[in-house]
């Protein structure tokens, strides 16, 4: 299993989960380390005075599928508590997974 976080302009490292399946606790750690650091970096003001930043923490939509660890109550509570908007993922829809195409 792999986990990655990316935007249209940035690709963060691909994280390989050697054990295959992960639980909600491990997934929460991945989100904390991967997603939140990416958002912090994207929201950091530019050094270029000509750059206009319009992104804020409400600009992002987190995309995850219906894997059980993604839908676990502690994970959903963690995301809600940290104001992470989640895309509604239709069941059995692998065509939406951009990581597979990447």
Biopython code that builds the backbone (N, CA, C, O; Angstrom):
import numpy as np
from Bio.PDB.StructureBuilder import StructureBuilder

atoms = [
    (1, "UNK", "N", (0.838, -1.173, 0.000)),
    (1, "UNK", "CA", (0.000, 0.000, 0.000)),
    (1, "UNK", "C", (0.886, 1.240, 0.000)),
    (1, "UNK", "O", (1.935, 1.268, 0.644)),
    (2, "UNK", "N", (0.455, 2.253, -0.722)),
    (2, "UNK", "CA", (1.179, 3.517, -0.755)),
    (2, "UNK", "C", (0.219, 4.647, -0.419)),
    (2, "UNK", "O", (-0.994, 4.527, -0.590)),
    (3, "UNK", "N", (0.787, 5.742, 0.061)),
    (3, "UNK", "CA", (0.010, 6.940, 0.361)),
    (3, "UNK", "C", (0.790, 8.121, -0.186)),
    (3, "UNK", "O", (2.013, 8.189, -0.056)),
    (4, "UNK", "N", (0.073, 9.046, -0.796)),
    (4, "UNK", "CA", (0.728, 10.232, -1.330)),
    (4, "UNK", "C", (-0.202, 11.420, -1.173)),
    (4, "UNK", "O", (-1.417, 11.275, -1.041)),
    (5, "UNK", "N", (0.396, 12.583, -1.192)),
    (5, "UNK", "CA", (-0.353, 13.823, -1.094)),
    (5, "UNK", "C", (0.211, 14.759, -2.158)),
    (5, "UNK", "O", (1.417, 14.998, -2.212)),
    (6, "UNK", "N", (-0.672, 15.287, -3.003)),
    (6, "UNK", "CA", (-0.190, 16.165, -4.058)),
    (6, "UNK", "C", (-1.266, 17.162, -4.452)),
    (6, "UNK", "O", (-2.450, 16.983, -4.165)),
    (7, "UNK", "N", (-0.823, 18.206, -5.111)),
    (7, "UNK", "CA", (-1.717, 19.205, -5.682)),
    (7, "UNK", "C", (-1.395, 19.266, -7.172)),
    (7, "UNK", "O", (-0.589, 18.483, -7.673)),
    (8, "UNK", "N", (-2.026, 20.196, -7.871)),
    (8, "UNK", "CA", (-1.743, 20.351, -9.287)),
    (8, "UNK", "C", (-0.331, 20.801, -9.569)),
    (8, "UNK", "O", (0.173, 20.602, -10.675)),
    (9, "UNK", "N", (0.321, 21.405, -8.590)),
    (9, "UNK", "CA", (1.656, 21.954, -8.800)),
    (9, "UNK", "C", (2.737, 21.312, -7.938)),
    (9, "UNK", "O", (3.910, 21.664, -8.063)),
    (10, "UNK", "N", (2.372, 20.395, -7.083)),
    (10, "UNK", "CA", (3.361, 19.855, -6.151)),
    (10, "UNK", "C", (3.078, 18.387, -5.857)),
    (10, "UNK", "O", (1.929, 17.981, -5.680)),
    (11, "UNK", "N", (4.142, 17.609, -5.810)),
    (11, "UNK", "CA", (4.064, 16.197, -5.472)),
    (11, "UNK", "C", (4.930, 15.964, -4.251)),
    (11, "UNK", "O", (6.141, 16.178, -4.297)),
    (12, "UNK", "N", (4.320, 15.528, -3.159)),
    (12, "UNK", "CA", (5.077, 15.190, -1.959)),
    (12, "UNK", "C", (5.551, 13.741, -2.069)),
    (12, "UNK", "O", (5.111, 13.017, -2.962)),
    (13, "UNK", "N", (6.435, 13.310, -1.179)),
    (13, "UNK", "CA", (6.967, 11.949, -1.277)),
    (13, "UNK", "C", (5.874, 10.887, -1.180)),
    (13, "UNK", "O", (4.870, 11.061, -0.489)),
    (14, "UNK", "N", (6.094, 9.803, -1.881)),
    (14, "UNK", "CA", (5.226, 8.642, -1.829)),
    (14, "UNK", "C", (5.618, 7.839, -0.597)),
    (14, "UNK", "O", (6.788, 7.492, -0.429)),
    (15, "UNK", "N", (4.660, 7.543, 0.260)),
    (15, "UNK", "CA", (4.942, 6.801, 1.491)),
    (15, "UNK", "C", (4.497, 5.355, 1.286)),
    (15, "UNK", "O", (3.327, 5.090, 1.007)),
    (16, "UNK", "N", (5.426, 4.436, 1.425)),
    (16, "UNK", "CA", (5.135, 3.015, 1.261)),
    (16, "UNK", "C", (4.862, 2.419, 2.633)),
    (16, "UNK", "O", (5.675, 2.548, 3.548)),
    (17, "UNK", "N", (3.729, 1.774, 2.769)),
    (17, "UNK", "CA", (3.355, 1.092, 4.019)),
    (17, "UNK", "C", (3.730, -0.377, 3.850)),
    (17, "UNK", "O", (2.994, -1.152, 3.239)),
    (18, "UNK", "N", (4.864, -0.741, 4.390)),
    (18, "UNK", "CA", (5.425, -2.074, 4.174)),
    (18, "UNK", "C", (4.529, -3.210, 4.659)),
    (18, "UNK", "O", (4.553, -4.304, 4.096)),
    (19, "UNK", "N", (3.743, -2.956, 5.696)),
    (19, "UNK", "CA", (2.919, -4.022, 6.272)),
    (19, "UNK", "C", (1.642, -4.269, 5.491)),
    (19, "UNK", "O", (0.875, -5.161, 5.854)),
    (20, "UNK", "N", (1.387, -3.518, 4.440)),
    (20, "UNK", "CA", (0.155, -3.688, 3.677)),
    (20, "UNK", "C", (-0.959, -2.872, 4.286)),
    (20, "UNK", "O", (-1.045, -1.663, 4.067)),
    (21, "UNK", "N", (-1.806, -3.521, 5.043)),
    (21, "UNK", "CA", (-2.926, -2.818, 5.669)),
    (21, "UNK", "C", (-2.441, -1.931, 6.811)),
    (21, "UNK", "O", (-1.475, -2.251, 7.505)),
    (22, "UNK", "N", (-3.138, -0.809, 6.986)),
    (22, "UNK", "CA", (-2.875, 0.040, 8.141)),
    (22, "UNK", "C", (-4.197, 0.306, 8.838)),
    (22, "UNK", "O", (-5.265, 0.238, 8.230)),
    (23, "UNK", "N", (-4.106, 0.605, 10.110)),
    (23, "UNK", "CA", (-5.292, 0.911, 10.883)),
    (23, "UNK", "C", (-5.529, 2.407, 10.952)),
    (23, "UNK", "O", (-4.789, 3.200, 10.370)),
    (24, "UNK", "N", (-6.563, 2.772, 11.666)),
    (24, "UNK", "CA", (-6.941, 4.176, 11.787)),
    (24, "UNK", "C", (-5.843, 5.002, 12.448)),
    (24, "UNK", "O", (-5.606, 6.138, 12.039)),
    (25, "UNK", "N", (-5.169, 4.461, 13.456)),
    (25, "UNK", "CA", (-4.110, 5.213, 14.142)),
    (25, "UNK", "C", (-2.945, 5.528, 13.209)),
    (25, "UNK", "O", (-2.434, 6.648, 13.192)),
    (26, "UNK", "N", (-2.531, 4.522, 12.430)),
    (26, "UNK", "CA", (-1.429, 4.744, 11.484)),
    (26, "UNK", "C", (-1.848, 5.721, 10.381)),
    (26, "UNK", "O", (-1.052, 6.555, 9.948)),
    (27, "UNK", "N", (-3.094, 5.613, 9.933)),
    (27, "UNK", "CA", (-3.579, 6.519, 8.889)),
    (27, "UNK", "C", (-3.638, 7.961, 9.403)),
    (27, "UNK", "O", (-3.297, 8.899, 8.682)),
    (28, "UNK", "N", (-4.066, 8.123, 10.637)),
    (28, "UNK", "CA", (-4.098, 9.461, 11.237)),
    (28, "UNK", "C", (-2.684, 10.063, 11.290)),
    (28, "UNK", "O", (-2.504, 11.256, 11.046)),
    (29, "UNK", "N", (-1.693, 9.235, 11.610)),
    (29, "UNK", "CA", (-0.305, 9.704, 11.610)),
    (29, "UNK", "C", (0.142, 10.131, 10.216)),
    (29, "UNK", "O", (0.821, 11.146, 10.064)),
    (30, "UNK", "N", (-0.243, 9.349, 9.187)),
    (30, "UNK", "CA", (0.092, 9.710, 7.803)),
    (30, "UNK", "C", (-0.509, 11.058, 7.428)),
    (30, "UNK", "O", (0.158, 11.894, 6.819)),
    (31, "UNK", "N", (-1.767, 11.265, 7.793)),
    (31, "UNK", "CA", (-2.432, 12.528, 7.494)),
    (31, "UNK", "C", (-1.723, 13.682, 8.199)),
    (31, "UNK", "O", (-1.458, 14.726, 7.604)),
    (32, "UNK", "N", (-1.425, 13.471, 9.464)),
    (32, "UNK", "CA", (-0.781, 14.531, 10.238)),
    (32, "UNK", "C", (0.568, 14.910, 9.633)),
    (32, "UNK", "O", (0.876, 16.091, 9.469)),
    (33, "UNK", "N", (1.366, 13.898, 9.305)),
    (33, "UNK", "CA", (2.711, 14.162, 8.769)),
    (33, "UNK", "C", (2.684, 14.622, 7.314)),
    (33, "UNK", "O", (3.437, 15.520, 6.938)),
    (34, "UNK", "N", (1.829, 14.021, 6.496)),
    (34, "UNK", "CA", (1.827, 14.315, 5.066)),
    (34, "UNK", "C", (0.932, 15.468, 4.675)),
    (34, "UNK", "O", (1.404, 16.454, 4.108)),
    (35, "UNK", "N", (-0.332, 15.363, 4.963)),
    (35, "UNK", "CA", (-1.299, 16.376, 4.528)),
    (35, "UNK", "C", (-1.091, 17.714, 5.201)),
    (35, "UNK", "O", (-1.064, 18.746, 4.531)),
    (36, "UNK", "N", (-0.945, 17.714, 6.511)),
    (36, "UNK", "CA", (-0.838, 18.992, 7.224)),
    (36, "UNK", "C", (0.452, 19.727, 6.884)),
    (36, "UNK", "O", (0.457, 20.956, 6.808)),
    (37, "UNK", "N", (1.542, 18.998, 6.678)),
    (37, "UNK", "CA", (2.782, 19.685, 6.291)),
    (37, "UNK", "C", (2.654, 20.270, 4.884)),
    (37, "UNK", "O", (3.189, 21.345, 4.616)),
    (38, "UNK", "N", (1.957, 19.582, 3.988)),
    (38, "UNK", "CA", (1.730, 20.107, 2.644)),
    (38, "UNK", "C", (0.886, 21.376, 2.693)),
    (38, "UNK", "O", (1.217, 22.366, 2.040)),
    (39, "UNK", "N", (-0.190, 21.353, 3.455)),
    (39, "UNK", "CA", (-1.049, 22.534, 3.565)),
    (39, "UNK", "C", (-0.286, 23.699, 4.181)),
    (39, "UNK", "O", (-0.398, 24.830, 3.709)),
    (40, "UNK", "N", (0.488, 23.436, 5.230)),
    (40, "UNK", "CA", (1.293, 24.501, 5.845)),
    (40, "UNK", "C", (2.252, 25.120, 4.834)),
    (40, "UNK", "O", (2.401, 26.341, 4.775)),
    (41, "UNK", "N", (2.901, 24.267, 4.038)),
    (41, "UNK", "CA", (3.831, 24.777, 3.031)),
    (41, "UNK", "C", (3.111, 25.600, 1.965)),
    (41, "UNK", "O", (3.611, 26.642, 1.542)),
    (42, "UNK", "N", (1.951, 25.141, 1.535)),
    (42, "UNK", "CA", (1.209, 25.851, 0.493)),
    (42, "UNK", "C", (0.671, 27.195, 0.985)),
    (42, "UNK", "O", (0.528, 28.134, 0.201)),
    (43, "UNK", "N", (0.376, 27.286, 2.272)),
    (43, "UNK", "CA", (-0.168, 28.524, 2.822)),
    (43, "UNK", "C", (0.911, 29.504, 3.256)),
    (43, "UNK", "O", (0.608, 30.644, 3.609)),
    (44, "UNK", "N", (2.175, 29.069, 3.233)),
    (44, "UNK", "CA", (3.260, 29.970, 3.619)),
    (44, "UNK", "C", (3.359, 31.117, 2.617)),
    (44, "UNK", "O", (3.404, 30.881, 1.410)),
    (45, "UNK", "N", (3.391, 32.347, 3.101)),
    (45, "UNK", "CA", (3.459, 33.490, 2.183)),
    (45, "UNK", "C", (4.717, 33.454, 1.318)),
    (45, "UNK", "O", (5.788, 33.036, 1.756)),
    (46, "UNK", "N", (4.554, 33.896, 0.105)),
    (46, "UNK", "CA", (5.672, 33.950, -0.833)),
    (46, "UNK", "C", (6.611, 35.099, -0.480)),
    (46, "UNK", "O", (6.188, 36.124, 0.053)),
    (47, "UNK", "N", (7.891, 34.908, -0.787)),
    (47, "UNK", "CA", (8.870, 35.981, -0.600)),
    (47, "UNK", "C", (8.776, 37.026, -1.709)),
    (47, "UNK", "O", (9.282, 38.139, -1.570)),
    (48, "UNK", "N", (8.129, 36.659, -2.800)),
    (48, "UNK", "CA", (7.996, 37.560, -3.941)),
    (48, "UNK", "C", (6.868, 38.558, -3.671)),
    (48, "UNK", "O", (5.713, 38.155, -3.537)),
    (49, "UNK", "N", (7.185, 39.847, -3.589)),
    (49, "UNK", "CA", (6.140, 40.847, -3.304)),
    (49, "UNK", "C", (5.102, 40.971, -4.415)),
    (49, "UNK", "O", (4.034, 41.542, -4.195)),
    (50, "UNK", "N", (5.393, 40.451, -5.594)),
    (50, "UNK", "CA", (4.462, 40.504, -6.724)),
    (50, "UNK", "C", (3.441, 39.364, -6.678)),
    (50, "UNK", "O", (2.457, 39.383, -7.417)),
    (51, "UNK", "N", (3.670, 38.378, -5.819)),
    (51, "UNK", "CA", (2.781, 37.219, -5.737)),
    (51, "UNK", "C", (1.594, 37.528, -4.837)),
    (51, "UNK", "O", (1.755, 37.999, -3.711)),
    (52, "UNK", "N", (0.417, 37.259, -5.346)),
    (52, "UNK", "CA", (-0.812, 37.437, -4.575)),
    (52, "UNK", "C", (-1.280, 36.056, -4.127)),
    (52, "UNK", "O", (-1.535, 35.187, -4.961)),
    (53, "UNK", "N", (-1.391, 35.854, -2.839)),
    (53, "UNK", "CA", (-1.844, 34.575, -2.294)),
    (53, "UNK", "C", (-3.337, 34.653, -2.000)),
    (53, "UNK", "O", (-3.792, 35.519, -1.252)),
    (54, "UNK", "N", (-4.090, 33.737, -2.598)),
    (54, "UNK", "CA", (-5.524, 33.732, -2.345)),
    (54, "UNK", "C", (-5.976, 32.467, -1.622)),
    (54, "UNK", "O", (-7.140, 32.351, -1.239)),
    (55, "UNK", "N", (-5.065, 31.527, -1.436)),
    (55, "UNK", "CA", (-5.411, 30.275, -0.761)),
    (55, "UNK", "C", (-5.456, 30.482, 0.741)),
    (55, "UNK", "O", (-4.678, 31.249, 1.310)),
    (56, "UNK", "N", (-6.388, 29.777, 1.365)),
    (56, "UNK", "CA", (-6.436, 29.693, 2.821)),
    (56, "UNK", "C", (-6.817, 28.266, 3.178)),
    (56, "UNK", "O", (-6.990, 27.430, 2.291)),
    (57, "UNK", "N", (-6.949, 27.984, 4.454)),
    (57, "UNK", "CA", (-7.231, 26.610, 4.862)),
    (57, "UNK", "C", (-8.573, 26.098, 4.346)),
    (57, "UNK", "O", (-8.803, 24.889, 4.354)),
    (58, "UNK", "N", (-9.464, 26.979, 3.900)),
    (58, "UNK", "CA", (-10.763, 26.564, 3.364)),
    (58, "UNK", "C", (-10.710, 26.279, 1.867)),
    (58, "UNK", "O", (-11.715, 25.874, 1.284)),
    (59, "UNK", "N", (-9.560, 26.482, 1.237)),
    (59, "UNK", "CA", (-9.402, 26.304, -0.198)),
    (59, "UNK", "C", (-9.277, 24.832, -0.582)),
    (59, "UNK", "O", (-9.593, 24.465, -1.714)),
    (60, "UNK", "N", (-8.830, 23.998, 0.324)),
    (60, "UNK", "CA", (-8.465, 22.631, 0.001)),
    (60, "UNK", "C", (-9.616, 21.661, 0.215)),
    (60, "UNK", "O", (-10.442, 21.837, 1.110)),
    (61, "UNK", "N", (-9.653, 20.623, -0.634)),
    (61, "UNK", "CA", (-10.618, 19.543, -0.515)),
    (61, "UNK", "C", (-9.814, 18.247, -0.503)),
    (61, "UNK", "O", (-9.136, 17.921, -1.478)),
    (62, "UNK", "N", (-9.891, 17.519, 0.591)),
    (62, "UNK", "CA", (-9.120, 16.291, 0.758)),
    (62, "UNK", "C", (-9.861, 15.144, 0.090)),
    (62, "UNK", "O", (-11.060, 14.953, 0.292)),
    (63, "UNK", "N", (-9.124, 14.389, -0.705)),
    (63, "UNK", "CA", (-9.703, 13.288, -1.463)),
    (63, "UNK", "C", (-9.183, 11.981, -0.892)),
    (63, "UNK", "O", (-7.975, 11.742, -0.874)),
    (64, "UNK", "N", (-10.085, 11.143, -0.429)),
    (64, "UNK", "CA", (-9.715, 9.804, 0.031)),
    (64, "UNK", "C", (-10.847, 8.869, -0.346)),
    (64, "UNK", "O", (-12.001, 9.287, -0.438)),
    (65, "UNK", "N", (-10.520, 7.603, -0.564)),
    (65, "UNK", "CA", (-11.571, 6.679, -0.977)),
    (65, "UNK", "C", (-12.245, 6.041, 0.240)),
    (65, "UNK", "O", (-12.126, 6.547, 1.356)),
    (66, "UNK", "N", (-12.939, 4.951, 0.026)),
    (66, "UNK", "CA", (-13.750, 4.347, 1.084)),
    (66, "UNK", "C", (-13.062, 3.184, 1.796)),
    (66, "UNK", "O", (-13.733, 2.290, 2.312)),
    (67, "UNK", "N", (-11.737, 3.188, 1.827)),
    (67, "UNK", "CA", (-11.006, 2.165, 2.577)),
    (67, "UNK", "C", (-11.430, 2.269, 4.046)),
    (67, "UNK", "O", (-11.617, 3.377, 4.550)),
    (68, "UNK", "N", (-11.584, 1.146, 4.736)),
    (68, "UNK", "CA", (-12.064, 1.196, 6.124)),
    (68, "UNK", "C", (-11.295, 2.142, 7.047)),
    (68, "UNK", "O", (-11.913, 2.819, 7.869)),
    (69, "UNK", "N", (-9.976, 2.210, 6.937)),
    (69, "UNK", "CA", (-9.238, 3.102, 7.844)),
    (69, "UNK", "C", (-9.538, 4.571, 7.526)),
    (69, "UNK", "O", (-9.414, 5.417, 8.412)),
    (70, "UNK", "N", (-9.926, 4.896, 6.298)),
    (70, "UNK", "CA", (-10.292, 6.276, 5.946)),
    (70, "UNK", "C", (-11.624, 6.671, 6.557)),
    (70, "UNK", "O", (-11.850, 7.839, 6.876)),
    (71, "UNK", "N", (-12.498, 5.697, 6.717)),
    (71, "UNK", "CA", (-13.849, 5.968, 7.204)),
    (71, "UNK", "C", (-14.028, 5.696, 8.690)),
    (71, "UNK", "O", (-15.137, 5.812, 9.212)),
    (72, "UNK", "N", (-12.955, 5.338, 9.370)),
    (72, "UNK", "CA", (-13.035, 5.042, 10.809)),
    (72, "UNK", "C", (-13.441, 6.301, 11.568)),
    (72, "UNK", "O", (-12.983, 7.398, 11.249)),
    (73, "UNK", "N", (-14.287, 6.146, 12.555)),
    (73, "UNK", "CA", (-14.776, 7.285, 13.333)),
    (73, "UNK", "C", (-13.655, 8.165, 13.895)),
    (73, "UNK", "O", (-13.743, 9.388, 13.794)),
    (74, "UNK", "N", (-12.594, 7.575, 14.488)),
    (74, "UNK", "CA", (-11.523, 8.454, 15.013)),
    (74, "UNK", "C", (-10.866, 9.299, 13.918)),
    (74, "UNK", "O", (-10.506, 10.450, 14.163)),
    (75, "UNK", "N", (-10.706, 8.744, 12.722)),
    (75, "UNK", "CA", (-10.095, 9.496, 11.618)),
    (75, "UNK", "C", (-11.019, 10.616, 11.170)),
    (75, "UNK", "O", (-10.573, 11.747, 10.978)),
    (76, "UNK", "N", (-12.310, 10.313, 11.000)),
    (76, "UNK", "CA", (-13.264, 11.340, 10.578)),
    (76, "UNK", "C", (-13.382, 12.447, 11.619)),
    (76, "UNK", "O", (-13.505, 13.622, 11.270)),
    (77, "UNK", "N", (-13.345, 12.074, 12.897)),
    (77, "UNK", "CA", (-13.371, 13.080, 13.968)),
    (77, "UNK", "C", (-12.112, 13.942, 13.940)),
    (77, "UNK", "O", (-12.183, 15.157, 14.129)),
    (78, "UNK", "N", (-10.962, 13.314, 13.705)),
    (78, "UNK", "CA", (-9.689, 14.023, 13.619)),
    (78, "UNK", "C", (-9.723, 15.044, 12.472)),
    (78, "UNK", "O", (-9.315, 16.192, 12.647)),
    (79, "UNK", "N", (-10.206, 14.625, 11.311)),
    (79, "UNK", "CA", (-10.293, 15.530, 10.160)),
    (79, "UNK", "C", (-11.279, 16.662, 10.434)),
    (79, "UNK", "O", (-11.008, 17.820, 10.116)),
    (80, "UNK", "N", (-12.412, 16.323, 11.020)),
    (80, "UNK", "CA", (-13.412, 17.352, 11.336)),
    (80, "UNK", "C", (-12.860, 18.366, 12.340)),
    (80, "UNK", "O", (-13.034, 19.574, 12.174)),
    (81, "UNK", "N", (-12.204, 17.870, 13.367)),
    (81, "UNK", "CA", (-11.624, 18.736, 14.399)),
    (81, "UNK", "C", (-10.591, 19.693, 13.807)),
    (81, "UNK", "O", (-10.433, 20.816, 14.286)),
    (82, "UNK", "N", (-9.886, 19.243, 12.760)),
    (82, "UNK", "CA", (-8.851, 20.055, 12.127)),
    (82, "UNK", "C", (-9.360, 20.775, 10.876)),
    (82, "UNK", "O", (-8.566, 21.295, 10.091)),
    (83, "UNK", "N", (-10.675, 20.806, 10.692)),
    (83, "UNK", "CA", (-11.332, 21.562, 9.617)),
    (83, "UNK", "C", (-10.859, 21.148, 8.225)),
    (83, "UNK", "O", (-10.630, 21.994, 7.361)),
    (84, "UNK", "N", (-10.716, 19.839, 8.016)),
    (84, "UNK", "CA", (-10.326, 19.320, 6.709)),
    (84, "UNK", "C", (-11.596, 18.895, 5.976)),
    (84, "UNK", "O", (-12.302, 17.987, 6.413)),
    (85, "UNK", "N", (-11.876, 19.560, 4.862)),
    (85, "UNK", "CA", (-13.030, 19.205, 4.033)),
    (85, "UNK", "C", (-12.701, 17.953, 3.233)),
    (85, "UNK", "O", (-11.621, 17.844, 2.653)),
    (86, "UNK", "N", (-13.634, 17.012, 3.206)),
    (86, "UNK", "CA", (-13.414, 15.737, 2.531)),
    (86, "UNK", "C", (-14.374, 15.620, 1.350)),
    (86, "UNK", "O", (-15.568, 15.888, 1.477)),
    (87, "UNK", "N", (-13.838, 15.218, 0.207)),
    (87, "UNK", "CA", (-14.668, 14.974, -0.968)),
    (87, "UNK", "C", (-15.524, 13.739, -0.733)),
    (87, "UNK", "O", (-15.036, 12.732, -0.220)),
    (88, "UNK", "N", (-16.788, 13.811, -1.101)),
    (88, "UNK", "CA", (-17.652, 12.623, -1.006)),
    (88, "UNK", "C", (-17.245, 11.671, -2.125)),
    (88, "UNK", "O", (-17.267, 12.024, -3.304)),
    (89, "UNK", "N", (-16.878, 10.466, -1.730)),
    (89, "UNK", "CA", (-16.354, 9.484, -2.677)),
    (89, "UNK", "C", (-17.424, 8.448, -2.984)),
    (89, "UNK", "O", (-17.907, 7.778, -2.071)),
    (90, "UNK", "N", (-17.807, 8.301, -4.250)),
    (90, "UNK", "CA", (-18.823, 7.292, -4.583)),
    (90, "UNK", "C", (-18.278, 5.881, -4.374)),
    (90, "UNK", "O", (-17.097, 5.631, -4.617)),
    (91, "UNK", "N", (-19.124, 4.965, -3.927)),
    (91, "UNK", "CA", (-18.657, 3.595, -3.702)),
    (91, "UNK", "C", (-18.213, 2.936, -5.009)),
    (91, "UNK", "O", (-18.781, 3.194, -6.070)),
    (92, "UNK", "N", (-17.210, 2.097, -4.919)),
    (92, "UNK", "CA", (-16.699, 1.308, -6.031)),
    (92, "UNK", "C", (-16.391, 2.171, -7.253)),
    (92, "UNK", "O", (-16.864, 1.890, -8.354)),
    (93, "UNK", "N", (-15.610, 3.205, -7.057)),
    (93, "UNK", "CA", (-15.288, 4.106, -8.153)),
    (93, "UNK", "C", (-13.775, 4.313, -8.255)),
    (93, "UNK", "O", (-13.281, 5.392, -7.928)),
    (94, "UNK", "N", (-13.036, 3.302, -8.702)),
    (94, "UNK", "CA", (-11.582, 3.450, -8.772)),
    (94, "UNK", "C", (-11.131, 4.469, -9.828)),
    (94, "UNK", "O", (-9.995, 4.938, -9.768)),
    (95, "UNK", "N", (-11.981, 4.818, -10.781)),
    (95, "UNK", "CA", (-11.598, 5.766, -11.821)),
    (95, "UNK", "C", (-11.330, 7.159, -11.294)),
    (95, "UNK", "O", (-10.698, 7.963, -11.980)),
    (96, "UNK", "N", (-11.799, 7.470, -10.078)),
    (96, "UNK", "CA", (-11.572, 8.784, -9.504)),
    (96, "UNK", "C", (-10.230, 8.910, -8.807)),
    (96, "UNK", "O", (-9.836, 10.016, -8.434)),
    (97, "UNK", "N", (-9.529, 7.826, -8.625)),
    (97, "UNK", "CA", (-8.288, 7.841, -7.861)),
    (97, "UNK", "C", (-7.150, 8.410, -8.709)),
    (97, "UNK", "O", (-6.619, 7.703, -9.566)),
    (98, "UNK", "N", (-6.763, 9.670, -8.491)),
    (98, "UNK", "CA", (-5.697, 10.263, -9.297)),
    (98, "UNK", "C", (-4.322, 9.651, -9.031)),
    (98, "UNK", "O", (-3.440, 9.722, -9.886)),
    (99, "UNK", "N", (-4.134, 9.060, -7.870)),
    (99, "UNK", "CA", (-2.848, 8.463, -7.542)),
    (99, "UNK", "C", (-2.563, 7.277, -8.467)),
    (99, "UNK", "O", (-1.415, 7.064, -8.856)),
    (100, "UNK", "N", (-3.588, 6.508, -8.822)),
    (100, "UNK", "CA", (-3.392, 5.396, -9.732)),
    (100, "UNK", "C", (-2.913, 5.887, -11.089)),
    (100, "UNK", "O", (-2.077, 5.239, -11.719)),
    (101, "UNK", "N", (-3.422, 7.007, -11.544)),
    (101, "UNK", "CA", (-2.996, 7.562, -12.826)),
    (101, "UNK", "C", (-1.632, 8.227, -12.742)),
    (101, "UNK", "O", (-0.881, 8.248, -13.717)),
    (102, "UNK", "N", (-1.318, 8.769, -11.574)),
    (102, "UNK", "CA", (-0.038, 9.441, -11.389)),
    (102, "UNK", "C", (1.084, 8.430, -11.417)),
    (102, "UNK", "O", (2.251, 8.798, -11.277)),
]
sb = StructureBuilder()
sb.init_structure("model")
sb.init_model(0)
sb.init_chain("A")
sb.init_seg("    ")
for serial, (resi, resn, name, xyz) in enumerate(atoms, 1):
    if name == "N":
        sb.init_residue(resn, " ", resi, " ")
    sb.init_atom(name, np.array(xyz, "f"), 0.0, 1.0, " ", f" {name:<3s}", serial, name[0])
structure = sb.get_structure()
